[in-house]
């Protein structure tokens, strides 16, 4: 089913307010979820609401806590999310470094003691709105098996990068591993086999049964100790010959810039109770390097040339952002798509909190 | 054959001096090539010398030119390599931003009007020696076919990342595509087939004959216009199902941060004469986020845990840096390996310039 984004937003603001967030924080949280749904990233939209609510009930997320700036330098800030939602601390941090980067050319933020922060792309879009280039990273639950390993250890570790272009920005936003856990979940829900080299079992054999892969991931993500095996592959697939160690390298880079720099948990240690995720955001000011309009024009021209390259008959060449901004235009008009299970959860939450469901 | 690194260095300093570089620049250039050979990255070692010399003769590289700082802010610097070797401008830029990052926490440099800059890892190691985290990027000749495309357009675009760890740093340094052109060249020289999904022809069929792949790359790298087809695959291989668009995304990110930010050429436009490569370097100061010794210990512990994960019987789990630092220890003792063709070139250059070959 589809509902209008304004109705989704209204509902979410009411829910977050009832769950204990103040007015501004409720507005912001609603915006991050609506934004994801509008862009077709429904894995990070309102379908997360029941999970967030469960974590609030369990005390993993504490809605009244304020994010705190621990330290700052002209180009850097260290933020403590104070066990509240990752979105709140990361927006604070991103706003802070946007101001800094206007003076220094570049600035970074590390967020510790955090929770899930929605789509990484949300923060790079804040940078883009300020005319800046943005990068956002997060670690996650442990889902990914390093090269030659038979156990999950690394996070699916999101990487978002936004650069100004027309008619919309270059927007890369996704897990560093071959696919996110969410994509495997979608195949499991539909009862469809996995179409590529996405996951392996405890003997590092490629798994094509989506439900089997989903079970492997659930165990990897939530089990302490040694009984688990298998997980999602790094970008590059199952064999060393196709350079899957490069995918592993990209994933470890994010572990270092998030959990290690933040002195929080690495993905492997987020399995129990409290998340303790960490995030990293960087913004840089293209105006330092040249006329922003010229840079934007040059980027646009390059992306257009890529789209127009000779290609396999019947296929198109899409660059990062194309899918998202096409869906954004469509969903703004037609409303966002909500699956049946999520709509049931929305109704339960509505009944419990005394809120009308759109 | 093997020669001692000190002999290689001595020879190279003499050659670069005779080619018109001043004493300091000759020392630095020799160091970058010896460093690559010591680490087993022979594609970027002394085997590049004949190519560098040819570009100097042709006027693509002008040894007397000085790199210039065009603009700076507290966290940023824009450098013009002034059509001299990329190594000279990038060392200048990296030293500059190391000083800046000590005050601001992070700093970036963009280098325009540059040439080949050796291994990207060299500059991240400069950062590591100063106790900082380093990132270095460069664009290259066009070798890489985007998802669904049948033409090369993107560079093999190197990404290096260094983070302090014991007994040696985490060092990731490589092409963002599935393999570098150099690796295909090695297979062609040995007459061995390509073992993975590395390259495709003009119909986007995977090529396993190394010489055929090598011919495709040579055409892609040096031909203007439309007659070329095929190239190296992005990380993720030939099929969209294995998320090769993520590898494409990583490659485009580097195009944006190098050629576009520098207002130089994108990889696709470096095919004729003058290289006009661009580079990007970032350093950040881990001491801002926590005690550097603790961060180093945490990183080391994570890397050790990865190395010790359960794995396929008979295989090892290596993390980025392991191969390089093992070879460094071995080559420091036994000398660096020089292939026969390179040694012939060294002799020819020696005869021409009146320099004894080690």
Interface residues (C-beta under 8 A of the other chain):
Chain A: X71 X73 X74 X75 X76 X78 X101 X103 X104 X105 X106 X107 X108 X110 X133 X146 X147 X148 X149 X150 X151 X153 X154 X161 X163 X170 X172 X174 X176 X178 X179 X195 X196 X197 X198 X204 X226 X229 X235 X236 X237 X239 X241 X242 X243 X245 X246 X247 X248 X249 X250 X252 X253 X255 X256 X260 X261 X262 X263 X266 X268 X282 X284 X285 X286 X288 X289 X290 X294 X295 X298 X299 X302 X303 X305 X306 X309 X310 X311 X312 X315 X316 X317 X318 X319 X320
Chain B: X71 X73 X74 X75 X76 X78 X101 X103 X104 X105 X106 X107 X108 X110 X133 X146 X147 X148 X149 X150 X151 X153 X154 X161 X163 X170 X172 X174 X176 X178 X179 X195 X196 X197 X198 X204 X226 X229 X235 X236 X237 X239 X241 X242 X243 X245 X246 X247 X248 X249 X250 X252 X253 X255 X256 X260 X261 X262 X263 X266 X268 X282 X284 X285 X286 X288 X289 X290 X294 X295 X298 X299 X302 X303 X305 X306 X309 X310 X311 X312 X315 X316 X317 X318 X319 X320
